[in-house]
Amino acid sequence: MQSPILFRGNERTAYRDPAVLFYRNTLYMFFTLVRVEDDGKVYSYTAMSQSKDLRRWSPVRILTPRDQRLDFSSPGNVVWVGKEWVLCLQTYPRPDYTADQMPRFGTGDARIFTMRSRDLQHWSTPELLRVKGPDVDEKAMGRMIDPYLLADKDEPGKWWCFYKQAGVSMSHSTDLRNWTFFGRTESGENACVLVENGEYILMHSPKNGIALKRSTDLKTWRDWGSLITLGQAQWPWAKGRLTAGAVLNLKQNRRFGKYLLFFHGSGPLTEEAGDFDKNASIGIAWSDDLQRWDWPGKGAVAE
């Protein structure tokens, strides 16, 4: 691999918000696919592809409906619960959205959902995540995006949902259907959380770049390390923004032996200037310690 780009966007296509599962020697990538259609309308989908080697990826397959009132997108991750896989994702409603309005961001009706599967190929209809509790009406939940599911490090059977609302908010559940709100902390978007050495490691995205926080109890968080921007300074395709980091710990895997970081970059324009639903590409980097990063073609001439 000579380039960090795995899926390259263009003037009519954006690849955003990667979420990656490693299962039975296969990498399953879920992501936001944005398309500008021939009539100028802009649609977002949750889509997927898979690979054995990070070089060859299966044809992109769309999993969600073509509906601007929903625009299912920003998958967070996939977890195994009971006898099925659970994928979390969001809606990002933008009714009557056309390319001449770019960029237009999602309405206050954005909410978070789950989809379920036995085989990682066939997925159920999305189901609302009532993370504020069963008695809170959907309209009263407030705008929320970028969900991420995580098993508690200390209590078997307890699950957490992290989501973007007032920083990152957190709720917990024992069945992924009945939730109790827990609290929040200052954070960017696109939460991804690891558990290592008795600590939670939160990866999140501020205005630009990717940042890390650590906590032992999900209440008190401390910033850790420097802002991660990889080769952005040399990458025109990520000049506008580098964001949405999703990390897998494959350090014990004989083939990879690293943390793998998936992210998206947009550019050369900023998102506010137009490169939000176009010219966004998914890239890859790797690390031994989450602090020092390498990527394909590091040190080469900018592409």
Contacts in CASP RR format, 6 or more apart in sequence:
PFRMAT RR
TARGET T0000
AUTHOR 0000-0000-0000
METHOD contacts of the structure
MODEL  1
MQSPILFRGNERTAYRDPAVLFYRNTLYMFFTLVRVEDDGKVYSYTAMSQ
SKDLRRWSPVRILTPRDQRLDFSSPGNVVWVGKEWVLCLQTYPRPDYTAD
QMPRFGTGDARIFTMRSRDLQHWSTPELLRVKGPDVDEKAMGRMIDPYLL
ADKDEPGKWWCFYKQAGVSMSHSTDLRNWTFFGRTESGENACVLVENGEY
ILMHSPKNGIALKRSTDLKTWRDWGSLITLGQAQWPWAKGRLTAGAVLNL
KQNRRFGKYLLFFHGSGPLTEEAGDFDKNASIGIAWSDDLQRWDWPGKGA
VAE
1 54 0 8 1.000
1 55 0 8 1.000
1 296 0 8 1.000
1 297 0 8 1.000
2 296 0 8 1.000
2 297 0 8 1.000
2 300 0 8 1.000
3 296 0 8 1.000
3 297 0 8 1.000
3 303 0 8 1.000
4 230 0 8 1.000
4 235 0 8 1.000
4 283 0 8 1.000
4 284 0 8 1.000
4 285 0 8 1.000
4 295 0 8 1.000
4 296 0 8 1.000
4 297 0 8 1.000
5 237 0 8 1.000
5 281 0 8 1.000
5 282 0 8 1.000
5 283 0 8 1.000
5 303 0 8 1.000
6 29 0 8 1.000
6 54 0 8 1.000
6 57 0 8 1.000
6 262 0 8 1.000
6 281 0 8 1.000
6 282 0 8 1.000
6 283 0 8 1.000
6 284 0 8 1.000
7 15 0 8 1.000
7 31 0 8 1.000
7 49 0 8 1.000
7 57 0 8 1.000
7 60 0 8 1.000
7 281 0 8 1.000
7 282 0 8 1.000
7 283 0 8 1.000
8 15 0 8 1.000
8 237 0 8 1.000
8 281 0 8 1.000
9 15 0 8 1.000
9 278 0 8 1.000
9 279 0 8 1.000
9 280 0 8 1.000
9 281 0 8 1.000
10 278 0 8 1.000
10 279 0 8 1.000
11 36 0 8 1.000
11 278 0 8 1.000
11 279 0 8 1.000
12 35 0 8 1.000
12 36 0 8 1.000
12 278 0 8 1.000
13 33 0 8 1.000
13 34 0 8 1.000
13 35 0 8 1.000
13 36 0 8 1.000
13 278 0 8 1.000
14 32 0 8 1.000
14 33 0 8 1.000
14 34 0 8 1.000
14 266 0 8 1.000
14 276 0 8 1.000
14 277 0 8 1.000
14 278 0 8 1.000
14 279 0 8 1.000
14 280 0 8 1.000
15 31 0 8 1.000
15 32 0 8 1.000
15 33 0 8 1.000
15 34 0 8 1.000
15 264 0 8 1.000
15 280 0 8 1.000
15 281 0 8 1.000
15 282 0 8 1.000
16 31 0 8 1.000
16 32 0 8 1.000
16 34 0 8 1.000
16 73 0 8 1.000
16 74 0 8 1.000
16 244 0 8 1.000
16 264 0 8 1.000
16 266 0 8 1.000
16 280 0 8 1.000
16 282 0 8 1.000
17 31 0 8 1.000
17 32 0 8 1.000
17 73 0 8 1.000
17 74 0 8 1.000
17 75 0 8 1.000
17 76 0 8 1.000
17 146 0 8 1.000
17 190 0 8 1.000
17 244 0 8 1.000
17 264 0 8 1.000
18 29 0 8 1.000
18 30 0 8 1.000
18 31 0 8 1.000
18 244 0 8 1.000
18 245 0 8 1.000
18 246 0 8 1.000
18 262 0 8 1.000
18 263 0 8 1.000
18 264 0 8 1.000
18 282 0 8 1.000
18 283 0 8 1.000
19 29 0 8 1.000
19 30 0 8 1.000
19 31 0 8 1.000
19 75 0 8 1.000
19 76 0 8 1.000
19 77 0 8 1.000
19 78 0 8 1.000
19 87 0 8 1.000
19 246 0 8 1.000
19 262 0 8 1.000
20 27 0 8 1.000
20 28 0 8 1.000
20 29 0 8 1.000
20 30 0 8 1.000
20 246 0 8 1.000
20 248 0 8 1.000
20 260 0 8 1.000
20 262 0 8 1.000
21 27 0 8 1.000
21 28 0 8 1.000
21 30 0 8 1.000
21 77 0 8 1.000
21 78 0 8 1.000
21 120 0 8 1.000
22 28 0 8 1.000
22 248 0 8 1.000
22 250 0 8 1.000
22 253 0 8 1.000
23 120 0 8 1.000
25 52 0 8 1.000
25 255 0 8 1.000
26 50 0 8 1.000
26 51 0 8 1.000
26 52 0 8 1.000
27 50 0 8 1.000
27 51 0 8 1.000
27 52 0 8 1.000
27 54 0 8 1.000
28 48 0 8 1.000
28 49 0 8 1.000
28 50 0 8 1.000
28 78 0 8 1.000
28 120 0 8 1.000
29 48 0 8 1.000
29 49 0 8 1.000
29 50 0 8 1.000
29 51 0 8 1.000
29 57 0 8 1.000
29 262 0 8 1.000
29 282 0 8 1.000
30 46 0 8 1.000
30 47 0 8 1.000
30 48 0 8 1.000
30 63 0 8 1.000
30 75 0 8 1.000
30 76 0 8 1.000
30 78 0 8 1.000
30 87 0 8 1.000
30 89 0 8 1.000
31 46 0 8 1.000
31 47 0 8 1.000
31 48 0 8 1.000
31 75 0 8 1.000
31 264 0 8 1.000
31 282 0 8 1.000
32 44 0 8 1.000
32 45 0 8 1.000
32 46 0 8 1.000
32 47 0 8 1.000
32 73 0 8 1.000
32 74 0 8 1.000
32 75 0 8 1.000
33 44 0 8 1.000
33 45 0 8 1.000
33 46 0 8 1.000
33 47 0 8 1.000
33 60 0 8 1.000
33 62 0 8 1.000
34 42 0 8 1.000
34 43 0 8 1.000
34 44 0 8 1.000
34 45 0 8 1.000
34 73 0 8 1.000
34 277 0 8 1.000
34 278 0 8 1.000
34 280 0 8 1.000
35 42 0 8 1.000
35 43 0 8 1.000
35 45 0 8 1.000
36 42 0 8 1.000
36 99 0 8 1.000
36 277 0 8 1.000
36 278 0 8 1.000
37 43 0 8 1.000
40 98 0 8 1.000
40 99 0 8 1.000
40 100 0 8 1.000
41 68 0 8 1.000
41 97 0 8 1.000
41 98 0 8 1.000
41 99 0 8 1.000
42 68 0 8 1.000
42 94 0 8 1.000
42 97 0 8 1.000
42 98 0 8 1.000
42 99 0 8 1.000
42 102 0 8 1.000
42 277 0 8 1.000
43 66 0 8 1.000
43 67 0 8 1.000
43 68 0 8 1.000
43 71 0 8 1.000
44 71 0 8 1.000
44 72 0 8 1.000
44 73 0 8 1.000
44 92 0 8 1.000
44 94 0 8 1.000
44 277 0 8 1.000
45 62 0 8 1.000
45 63 0 8 1.000
45 64 0 8 1.000
45 66 0 8 1.000
45 71 0 8 1.000
45 72 0 8 1.000
45 73 0 8 1.000
46 62 0 8 1.000
46 63 0 8 1.000
46 64 0 8 1.000
46 72 0 8 1.000
46 73 0 8 1.000
46 74 0 8 1.000
46 75 0 8 1.000
46 87 0 8 1.000
46 89 0 8 1.000
47 60 0 8 1.000
47 61 0 8 1.000
47 62 0 8 1.000
47 63 0 8 1.000
48 60 0 8 1.000
48 61 0 8 1.000
48 63 0 8 1.000
49 57 0 8 1.000
49 58 0 8 1.000
49 59 0 8 1.000
49 60 0 8 1.000
49 61 0 8 1.000
50 57 0 8 1.000
50 58 0 8 1.000
51 57 0 8 1.000
51 58 0 8 1.000
54 284 0 8 1.000
63 72 0 8 1.000
63 115 0 8 1.000
63 123 0 8 1.000
64 70 0 8 1.000
64 72 0 8 1.000
64 73 0 8 1.000
64 89 0 8 1.000
64 126 0 8 1.000
65 72 0 8 1.000
68 93 0 8 1.000
68 94 0 8 1.000
68 95 0 8 1.000
68 96 0 8 1.000
68 97 0 8 1.000
69 93 0 8 1.000
69 95 0 8 1.000
70 91 0 8 1.000
70 93 0 8 1.000
71 91 0 8 1.000
71 92 0 8 1.000
71 93 0 8 1.000
71 94 0 8 1.000
71 106 0 8 1.000
72 89 0 8 1.000
72 90 0 8 1.000
72 91 0 8 1.000
72 92 0 8 1.000
72 113 0 8 1.000
72 126 0 8 1.000
73 89 0 8 1.000
73 90 0 8 1.000
73 91 0 8 1.000
73 92 0 8 1.000
74 89 0 8 1.000
74 90 0 8 1.000
74 92 0 8 1.000
74 145 0 8 1.000
74 146 0 8 1.000
74 190 0 8 1.000
74 244 0 8 1.000
75 87 0 8 1.000
75 88 0 8 1.000
75 89 0 8 1.000
76 87 0 8 1.000
76 88 0 8 1.000
76 89 0 8 1.000
76 146 0 8 1.000
76 147 0 8 1.000
76 148 0 8 1.000
76 149 0 8 1.000
76 190 0 8 1.000
76 192 0 8 1.000
76 246 0 8 1.000
77 87 0 8 1.000
77 88 0 8 1.000
77 148 0 8 1.000
77 149 0 8 1.000
77 192 0 8 1.000
77 246 0 8 1.000
78 85 0 8 1.000
78 86 0 8 1.000
78 87 0 8 1.000
78 120 0 8 1.000
79 85 0 8 1.000
79 86 0 8 1.000
79 149 0 8 1.000
79 150 0 8 1.000
79 151 0 8 1.000
79 159 0 8 1.000
80 86 0 8 1.000
81 159 0 8 1.000
81 176 0 8 1.000
83 118 0 8 1.000
84 116 0 8 1.000
84 117 0 8 1.000
84 118 0 8 1.000
85 116 0 8 1.000
85 117 0 8 1.000
85 118 0 8 1.000
85 120 0 8 1.000
86 114 0 8 1.000
86 115 0 8 1.000
86 116 0 8 1.000
86 149 0 8 1.000
86 176 0 8 1.000
87 114 0 8 1.000
87 115 0 8 1.000
87 116 0 8 1.000
87 117 0 8 1.000
87 123 0 8 1.000
88 112 0 8 1.000
88 113 0 8 1.000
88 114 0 8 1.000
88 129 0 8 1.000
88 147 0 8 1.000
88 148 0 8 1.000
88 149 0 8 1.000
88 161 0 8 1.000
89 112 0 8 1.000
89 113 0 8 1.000
89 114 0 8 1.000
89 115 0 8 1.000
89 126 0 8 1.000
89 147 0 8 1.000
90 110 0 8 1.000
90 111 0 8 1.000
90 112 0 8 1.000
90 113 0 8 1.000
90 144 0 8 1.000
90 145 0 8 1.000
90 146 0 8 1.000
90 147 0 8 1.000
91 109 0 8 1.000
91 110 0 8 1.000
91 111 0 8 1.000
91 112 0 8 1.000
91 113 0 8 1.000
92 106 0 8 1.000
92 110 0 8 1.000
92 145 0 8 1.000
93 106 0 8 1.000
93 107 0 8 1.000
93 108 0 8 1.000
93 109 0 8 1.000
93 110 0 8 1.000
94 104 0 8 1.000
94 105 0 8 1.000
94 106 0 8 1.000
94 107 0 8 1.000
95 107 0 8 1.000
97 104 0 8 1.000
99 277 0 8 1.000
102 274 0 8 1.000
102 276 0 8 1.000
102 277 0 8 1.000
102 278 0 8 1.000
103 271 0 8 1.000
103 272 0 8 1.000
103 274 0 8 1.000
103 276 0 8 1.000
103 277 0 8 1.000
105 276 0 8 1.000
107 143 0 8 1.000
108 142 0 8 1.000
108 143 0 8 1.000
109 143 0 8 1.000
110 143 0 8 1.000
110 144 0 8 1.000
110 145 0 8 1.000
111 128 0 8 1.000
111 129 0 8 1.000
111 138 0 8 1.000
111 141 0 8 1.000
111 142 0 8 1.000
111 143 0 8 1.000
111 144 0 8 1.000
112 128 0 8 1.000
112 129 0 8 1.000
112 131 0 8 1.000
112 144 0 8 1.000
112 145 0 8 1.000
112 146 0 8 1.000
112 147 0 8 1.000
112 161 0 8 1.000
112 163 0 8 1.000
113 126 0 8 1.000
113 127 0 8 1.000
113 128 0 8 1.000
113 129 0 8 1.000
113 147 0 8 1.000
114 126 0 8 1.000
114 127 0 8 1.000
114 129 0 8 1.000
114 149 0 8 1.000
114 176 0 8 1.000
115 123 0 8 1.000
115 124 0 8 1.000
115 125 0 8 1.000
115 126 0 8 1.000
115 127 0 8 1.000
116 123 0 8 1.000
116 124 0 8 1.000
116 127 0 8 1.000
117 123 0 8 1.000
117 124 0 8 1.000
127 177 0 8 1.000
128 138 0 8 1.000
129 147 0 8 1.000
129 161 0 8 1.000
129 163 0 8 1.000
129 176 0 8 1.000
129 179 0 8 1.000
130 136 0 8 1.000
130 138 0 8 1.000
130 141 0 8 1.000
130 177 0 8 1.000
130 178 0 8 1.000
130 179 0 8 1.000
131 141 0 8 1.000
131 144 0 8 1.000
131 161 0 8 1.000
131 163 0 8 1.000
131 169 0 8 1.000
131 171 0 8 1.000
131 179 0 8 1.000
131 181 0 8 1.000
132 140 0 8 1.000
132 141 0 8 1.000
132 171 0 8 1.000
132 179 0 8 1.000
132 181 0 8 1.000
133 171 0 8 1.000
133 178 0 8 1.000
133 179 0 8 1.000
133 180 0 8 1.000
133 181 0 8 1.000
134 178 0 8 1.000
134 179 0 8 1.000
142 165 0 8 1.000
143 165 0 8 1.000
144 163 0 8 1.000
144 164 0 8 1.000
144 165 0 8 1.000
144 169 0 8 1.000
145 163 0 8 1.000
145 164 0 8 1.000
145 165 0 8 1.000
145 189 0 8 1.000
146 163 0 8 1.000
146 164 0 8 1.000
146 189 0 8 1.000
146 190 0 8 1.000
146 191 0 8 1.000
147 161 0 8 1.000
147 162 0 8 1.000
147 163 0 8 1.000
148 161 0 8 1.000
148 162 0 8 1.000
148 163 0 8 1.000
148 191 0 8 1.000
148 192 0 8 1.000
148 193 0 8 1.000
149 159 0 8 1.000
149 160 0 8 1.000
149 161 0 8 1.000
149 176 0 8 1.000
150 159 0 8 1.000
150 160 0 8 1.000
150 161 0 8 1.000
150 162 0 8 1.000
150 193 0 8 1.000
150 195 0 8 1.000
150 200 0 8 1.000
151 157 0 8 1.000
151 158 0 8 1.000
151 159 0 8 1.000
151 160 0 8 1.000
151 195 0 8 1.000
152 158 0 8 1.000
152 159 0 8 1.000
152 160 0 8 1.000
152 172 0 8 1.000
153 195 0 8 1.000
153 198 0 8 1.000
153 200 0 8 1.000
157 174 0 8 1.000
158 172 0 8 1.000
158 173 0 8 1.000
158 174 0 8 1.000
159 172 0 8 1.000
159 173 0 8 1.000
159 174 0 8 1.000
159 176 0 8 1.000
160 170 0 8 1.000
160 171 0 8 1.000
160 172 0 8 1.000
160 182 0 8 1.000
160 193 0 8 1.000
160 218 0 8 1.000
161 170 0 8 1.000
161 171 0 8 1.000
161 172 0 8 1.000
161 173 0 8 1.000
161 179 0 8 1.000
162 168 0 8 1.000
162 169 0 8 1.000
162 170 0 8 1.000
162 191 0 8 1.000
162 193 0 8 1.000
162 202 0 8 1.000
163 169 0 8 1.000
163 170 0 8 1.000
163 171 0 8 1.000
163 191 0 8 1.000
164 187 0 8 1.000
164 188 0 8 1.000
164 189 0 8 1.000
164 190 0 8 1.000
164 191 0 8 1.000
165 184 0 8 1.000
166 184 0 8 1.000
167 184 0 8 1.000
167 185 0 8 1.000
167 186 0 8 1.000
167 187 0 8 1.000
167 188 0 8 1.000
168 184 0 8 1.000
168 185 0 8 1.000
168 187 0 8 1.000
168 188 0 8 1.000
168 191 0 8 1.000
168 202 0 8 1.000
168 204 0 8 1.000
169 181 0 8 1.000
169 182 0 8 1.000
169 183 0 8 1.000
169 184 0 8 1.000
170 181 0 8 1.000
170 182 0 8 1.000
170 183 0 8 1.000
170 184 0 8 1.000
170 185 0 8 1.000
170 218 0 8 1.000
171 179 0 8 1.000
171 180 0 8 1.000
171 181 0 8 1.000
171 182 0 8 1.000
171 183 0 8 1.000
172 179 0 8 1.000
172 180 0 8 1.000
172 182 0 8 1.000
173 179 0 8 1.000
173 180 0 8 1.000
182 218 0 8 1.000
185 213 0 8 1.000
185 215 0 8 1.000
185 219 0 8 1.000
185 221 0 8 1.000
186 221 0 8 1.000
187 202 0 8 1.000
187 204 0 8 1.000
187 213 0 8 1.000
188 204 0 8 1.000
188 205 0 8 1.000
188 206 0 8 1.000
188 211 0 8 1.000
189 204 0 8 1.000
189 205 0 8 1.000
189 243 0 8 1.000
189 244 0 8 1.000
190 204 0 8 1.000
190 205 0 8 1.000
190 243 0 8 1.000
190 244 0 8 1.000
190 245 0 8 1.000
190 246 0 8 1.000
191 202 0 8 1.000
191 203 0 8 1.000
191 204 0 8 1.000
192 202 0 8 1.000
192 203 0 8 1.000
192 204 0 8 1.000
192 245 0 8 1.000
192 246 0 8 1.000
192 247 0 8 1.000
193 200 0 8 1.000
193 201 0 8 1.000
193 202 0 8 1.000
193 203 0 8 1.000
194 200 0 8 1.000
194 201 0 8 1.000
194 203 0 8 1.000
194 247 0 8 1.000
194 249 0 8 1.000
195 201 0 8 1.000
196 249 0 8 1.000
198 216 0 8 1.000
199 214 0 8 1.000
199 215 0 8 1.000
199 216 0 8 1.000
200 214 0 8 1.000
200 215 0 8 1.000
200 216 0 8 1.000
200 218 0 8 1.000
201 212 0 8 1.000
201 213 0 8 1.000
201 214 0 8 1.000
201 224 0 8 1.000
201 290 0 8 1.000
202 212 0 8 1.000
202 213 0 8 1.000
202 214 0 8 1.000
202 215 0 8 1.000
202 221 0 8 1.000
203 210 0 8 1.000
203 211 0 8 1.000
203 212 0 8 1.000
203 245 0 8 1.000
203 246 0 8 1.000
203 247 0 8 1.000
204 210 0 8 1.000
204 211 0 8 1.000
204 212 0 8 1.000
204 213 0 8 1.000
205 211 0 8 1.000
205 243 0 8 1.000
205 244 0 8 1.000
205 245 0 8 1.000
206 227 0 8 1.000
207 241 0 8 1.000
208 229 0 8 1.000
208 232 0 8 1.000
208 240 0 8 1.000
208 241 0 8 1.000
208 242 0 8 1.000
208 243 0 8 1.000
209 227 0 8 1.000
209 228 0 8 1.000
209 229 0 8 1.000
209 232 0 8 1.000
209 241 0 8 1.000
209 242 0 8 1.000
209 243 0 8 1.000
210 227 0 8 1.000
210 228 0 8 1.000
210 229 0 8 1.000
210 242 0 8 1.000
210 243 0 8 1.000
210 245 0 8 1.000
210 261 0 8 1.000
210 263 0 8 1.000
211 223 0 8 1.000
211 227 0 8 1.000
211 228 0 8 1.000
212 223 0 8 1.000
212 224 0 8 1.000
212 225 0 8 1.000
212 228 0 8 1.000
212 290 0 8 1.000
213 221 0 8 1.000
213 222 0 8 1.000
213 223 0 8 1.000
213 224 0 8 1.000
214 221 0 8 1.000
214 222 0 8 1.000
214 224 0 8 1.000
215 221 0 8 1.000
215 222 0 8 1.000
225 291 0 8 1.000
226 291 0 8 1.000
228 261 0 8 1.000
228 293 0 8 1.000
229 242 0 8 1.000
230 238 0 8 1.000
230 242 0 8 1.000
230 263 0 8 1.000
230 285 0 8 1.000
230 293 0 8 1.000
230 295 0 8 1.000
231 238 0 8 1.000
231 295 0 8 1.000
231 298 0 8 1.000
232 238 0 8 1.000
232 239 0 8 1.000
232 242 0 8 1.000
232 265 0 8 1.000
234 299 0 8 1.000
234 302 0 8 1.000
235 242 0 8 1.000
235 265 0 8 1.000
235 302 0 8 1.000
235 303 0 8 1.000
236 267 0 8 1.000
236 268 0 8 1.000
236 302 0 8 1.000
236 303 0 8 1.000
237 265 0 8 1.000
237 266 0 8 1.000
237 267 0 8 1.000
237 268 0 8 1.000
237 279 0 8 1.000
237 281 0 8 1.000
237 303 0 8 1.000
238 265 0 8 1.000
238 266 0 8 1.000
238 267 0 8 1.000
238 281 0 8 1.000
239 267 0 8 1.000
239 268 0 8 1.000
239 269 0 8 1.000
240 265 0 8 1.000
240 266 0 8 1.000
240 267 0 8 1.000
240 268 0 8 1.000
240 269 0 8 1.000
240 270 0 8 1.000
240 271 0 8 1.000
240 275 0 8 1.000
241 265 0 8 1.000
241 266 0 8 1.000
241 267 0 8 1.000
241 270 0 8 1.000
241 271 0 8 1.000
242 263 0 8 1.000
242 264 0 8 1.000
242 265 0 8 1.000
243 263 0 8 1.000
243 264 0 8 1.000
243 265 0 8 1.000
243 266 0 8 1.000
244 263 0 8 1.000
244 264 0 8 1.000
245 261 0 8 1.000
245 262 0 8 1.000
245 263 0 8 1.000
245 264 0 8 1.000
246 261 0 8 1.000
246 262 0 8 1.000
246 263 0 8 1.000
247 259 0 8 1.000
247 260 0 8 1.000
247 261 0 8 1.000
247 262 0 8 1.000
247 290 0 8 1.000
248 259 0 8 1.000
248 260 0 8 1.000
248 262 0 8 1.000
249 259 0 8 1.000
250 256 0 8 1.000
250 257 0 8 1.000
250 258 0 8 1.000
250 259 0 8 1.000
250 260 0 8 1.000
251 257 0 8 1.000
251 258 0 8 1.000
251 259 0 8 1.000
251 288 0 8 1.000
256 286 0 8 1.000
258 286 0 8 1.000
258 287 0 8 1.000
258 288 0 8 1.000
259 286 0 8 1.000
259 287 0 8 1.000
259 288 0 8 1.000
259 289 0 8 1.000
259 290 0 8 1.000
260 284 0 8 1.000
260 285 0 8 1.000
260 286 0 8 1.000
261 284 0 8 1.000
261 285 0 8 1.000
261 286 0 8 1.000
261 287 0 8 1.000
261 293 0 8 1.000
262 282 0 8 1.000
262 283 0 8 1.000
262 284 0 8 1.000
263 282 0 8 1.000
263 283 0 8 1.000
263 284 0 8 1.000
263 285 0 8 1.000
264 280 0 8 1.000
264 281 0 8 1.000
264 282 0 8 1.000
264 283 0 8 1.000
265 280 0 8 1.000
265 281 0 8 1.000
265 282 0 8 1.000
265 283 0 8 1.000
266 275 0 8 1.000
266 276 0 8 1.000
266 279 0 8 1.000
266 280 0 8 1.000
266 281 0 8 1.000
267 275 0 8 1.000
267 279 0 8 1.000
267 280 0 8 1.000
268 275 0 8 1.000
268 279 0 8 1.000
269 275 0 8 1.000
269 279 0 8 1.000
283 295 0 8 1.000
284 295 0 8 1.000
284 296 0 8 1.000
285 293 0 8 1.000
285 294 0 8 1.000
285 295 0 8 1.000
286 293 0 8 1.000
286 294 0 8 1.000
286 295 0 8 1.000
287 293 0 8 1.000
287 294 0 8 1.000
END
